[in-house]
Amino acid sequence: MNITSQNILLNLNVSTRDETLKLIAGHAVKIGIANNDSALFEEFIEREEEASTGFTNGIAIPHAKCSTIIQPAIIYARLNSGIDWPALDDCLVTDAFALMVPVENAGDVHLKMLSALATELMEIDFIETLRALDEEAKIAEFITLRVTLPKE
């Protein structure tokens, strides 16, 4: 699975977790990852209610597994300012990697995506390089090169 420039959202003016997730869900429908933004948003929220997907270093990894998702995908969203999103280190979130998988890929594909991404996000050089990039295509290329994702 490759990440393309259409999977990258930069300079989002949002102030809450829910607003961020709604924007991501709408964009997922717009680019053909899912076919129902409301259902996708609700799936993100249900997952957040189980436990926050706030990670560390200002990163969140929201994820959804539902029938509205057409193909496994990741959307990277960079926010203009930090928002309150409960995280392991209590830092405000400025970056979100939304993982989305169809129900039939809920097991192994979802876990492989999450593991590959989390492994890179534990490396501070990955985060610093990612945040230094400011063009969608360069960010997409960087993520694709560093994060080994399962083939579709």
KOLBAPA-301583 format. One line per field, with one value per residue (C-alpha): residue in one letter; x, y, z; residue number from 1. Coordinates in steps of 0.05 Angstrom, whole numbers. Example, Ala and Ser with C-alpha at 12.3 -4.5 7.8 and 13.67 -1.06 7.14 Angstrom:
// KOLBAPA-301583
res	A_S
X	246_273
Y	-90_-21
Z	156_143
n	1_2
This chain:
// KOLBAPA-301583
res	M_N_I_T_S_Q_N_I_L_L_N_L_N_V_S_T_R_D_E_T_L_K_L_I_A_G_H_A_V_K_I_G_I_A_N_N_D_S_A_L_F_E_E_F_I_E_R_E_E_E_A_S_T_G_F_T_N_G_I_A_I_P_H_A_K_C_S_T_I_I_Q_P_A_I_I_Y_A_R_L_N_S_G_I_D_W_P_A_L_D_D_C_L_V_T_D_A_F_A_L_M_V_P_V_E_N_A_G_D_V_H_L_K_M_L_S_A_L_A_T_E_L_M_E_I_D_F_I_E_T_L_R_A_L_D_E_E_A_K_I_A_E_F_I_T_L_R_V_T_L_P_K_E
X	0_29_14_1_-4_-80_-71_-37_-75_-34_-49_-115_-150_-184_-192_-219_-207_-277_-269_-204_-236_-296_-248_-209_-272_-298_-232_-230_-297_-273_-212_-248_-223_-293_-364_-398_-364_-415_-406_-331_-331_-375_-326_-268_-307_-326_-252_-233_-284_-250_-183_-153_-108_-63_8_69_107_43_20_-47_-63_-139_-163_-227_-248_-316_-356_-358_-283_-268_-193_-139_-108_-73_-87_-36_-63_-20_-56_-39_-39_-39_-106_-127_-128_-110_-41_8_54_-2_25_-23_-32_-8_-4_-52_-43_-113_-112_-173_-187_-247_-279_-249_-179_-193_-144_-76_-75_-97_-45_11_-6_-8_57_95_73_83_154_173_137_182_242_250_287_225_181_230_240_165_151_206_173_120_97_44_83_148_112_76_142_177_122_119_195_198_135_130_56_22_6_-67
Y	0_66_133_187_262_256_219_280_337_397_460_437_491_448_455_387_313_304_361_329_260_290_324_259_218_268_268_191_191_246_205_138_103_99_111_139_194_193_118_125_182_142_84_130_156_86_67_130_112_45_80_144_135_192_165_206_267_302_243_207_143_139_77_48_-21_-20_-40_31_28_5_-6_-5_64_116_190_235_301_358_408_482_480_428_401_365_291_246_218_172_231_283_326_364_329_364_304_246_183_154_80_52_-20_-57_-107_-166_-138_-123_-174_-181_-121_-73_-100_-98_-26_-5_-41_-13_58_54_27_88_136_114_142_217_226_201_252_309_294_287_354_389_369_417_388_333_293_294_274_217_193_196_157_105_95_89_53_-17_-29_-94_-102_-94
Z	0_-21_10_-42_-36_-33_33_64_98_119_159_188_229_280_355_377_367_340_290_266_259_220_172_162_151_100_63_64_27_-21_-42_-46_17_47_24_86_126_183_194_190_240_288_282_300_360_384_382_420_474_485_497_469_408_430_425_445_419_395_352_351_314_307_272_245_222_188_127_100_86_15_20_74_78_120_121_153_181_207_251_255_331_385_409_472_454_513_499_534_550_561_503_457_390_327_279_267_227_214_198_162_143_117_165_126_140_214_240_207_160_215_264_212_194_267_284_224_239_314_303_262_309_366_327_340_274_237_272_263_189_178_211_171_105_79_13_8_-45_-5_59_22_-7_61_97_41_44_120_138_109_100_79_5_-15
n	1_2_3_4_5_6_7_8_9_10_11_12_13_14_15_16_17_18_19_20_21_22_23_24_25_26_27_28_29_30_31_32_33_34_35_36_37_38_39_40_41_42_43_44_45_46_47_48_49_50_51_52_53_54_55_56_57_58_59_60_61_62_63_64_65_66_67_68_69_70_71_72_73_74_75_76_77_78_79_80_81_82_83_84_85_86_87_88_89_90_91_92_93_94_95_96_97_98_99_100_101_102_103_104_105_106_107_108_109_110_111_112_113_114_115_116_117_118_119_120_121_122_123_124_125_126_127_128_129_130_131_132_133_134_135_136_137_138_139_140_141_142_143_144_145_146_147_148_149_150_151_152
